[in-house]
């Protein structure tokens, strides 16, 4: 269940931790103040990217749930959806089954 979103979140997290470590180095050695300021902004950027990605996933999850709730047979996950191919097929099958009567 490791998809492209998981890889992006992992990359953002590793980058944020790396920048935070650089920032700690800058704080520990007073000559690296600029380095710590840049690292702080770098980790804030990667944290914001992670939150944006989670918000997008939440929105897409809500779309699937609403399609199931309102039995919207026209809703399908596109190929560019952030879910993996297996999860897309499962969601589309669920929507298809819930709209049959």
C-alpha positions in Angstrom: 0.0 0.0 0.0 3.0 2.3 -0.7 1.8 4.6 -3.4 3.1 7.9 -4.8 1.5 9.9 -2.0 3.3 7.8 0.6 6.5 8.4 -1.2 5.9 12.2 -1.3 5.0 12.3 2.4 8.1 10.4 3.2 10.2 12.7 1.1 8.7 15.8 2.7 9.2 14.4 6.1 12.8 13.4 5.6 13.5 16.8 4.1 11.9 18.6 7.0 13.9 16.6 9.5 17.0 17.2 7.5 16.4 21.0 7.5 15.6 20.9 11.2 18.9 19.2 11.9 20.7 21.8 9.9 18.8 24.5 11.9 19.9 22.9 15.2 23.5 23.0 13.9 23.1 26.7 13.1 21.7 27.3 16.6 24.6 25.4 18.3 27.2 27.3 16.5 26.5 31.0 16.5 28.4 31.6 13.2 25.7 29.7 11.4 22.7 31.9 12.2 21.8 32.4 8.5 22.0 28.7 8.0 19.5 28.1 10.9 17.1 30.7 9.5 17.2 29.1 6.1 16.7 25.7 7.6 13.7 26.9 9.6 12.0 28.2 6.4 12.9 25.0 4.6 11.4 22.8 7.2 8.3 25.0 7.4 7.9 24.7 3.6 8.1 20.9 3.7 5.7 20.8 6.6 3.2 23.0 4.6 3.6 20.7 1.5 2.8 17.7 3.7 -0.3 19.3 5.1 -1.4 20.3 1.6 -1.0 16.8 0.4 -3.1 15.5 3.4 -5.8 18.0 2.7 -6.0 16.9 -1.0 -6.2 13.2 0.1 -9.0 14.1 2.6 -10.9 16.0 -0.2 -10.6 13.0 -2.5 -11.7 10.6 0.2 -14.8 12.8 0.8 -15.6 12.7 -2.9 -15.6 8.9 -2.9 -17.7 8.8 0.3 -20.2 11.3 -1.1 -20.5 9.3 -4.3 -21.3 6.2 -2.3 -23.7 8.1 0.0 -25.7 9.6 -2.9 -25.3 6.6 -5.1 -23.7 8.7 -7.9 -23.1 6.2 -10.6 -21.4 8.7 -12.8 -18.5 9.3 -10.4 -15.2 7.5 -11.2 -11.7 8.1 -10.0 -9.5 9.3 -12.8 -6.2 7.8 -13.8 -4.4 10.8 -12.4 -6.0 10.3 -8.9 -3.4 10.1 -6.1 -4.5 6.6 -5.0 -2.7 3.6 -6.3 -4.2 1.6 -9.2 -5.4 -1.2 -6.9 -7.2 1.3 -4.6 -8.7 3.1 -7.5 -10.2 -0.1 -8.8 -11.6 -1.0 -5.4 -13.2 2.4 -5.0 -14.7 2.4 -8.5 -16.0 -1.2 -8.0 -17.6 -0.1 -4.7 -19.3 2.9 -6.3 -20.5 0.7 -9.2 -21.9 -2.0 -6.8 -23.6 0.6 -4.5 -25.5 2.1 -7.5 -26.9 -1.1 -8.8 -30.4 -2.0 -7.8 
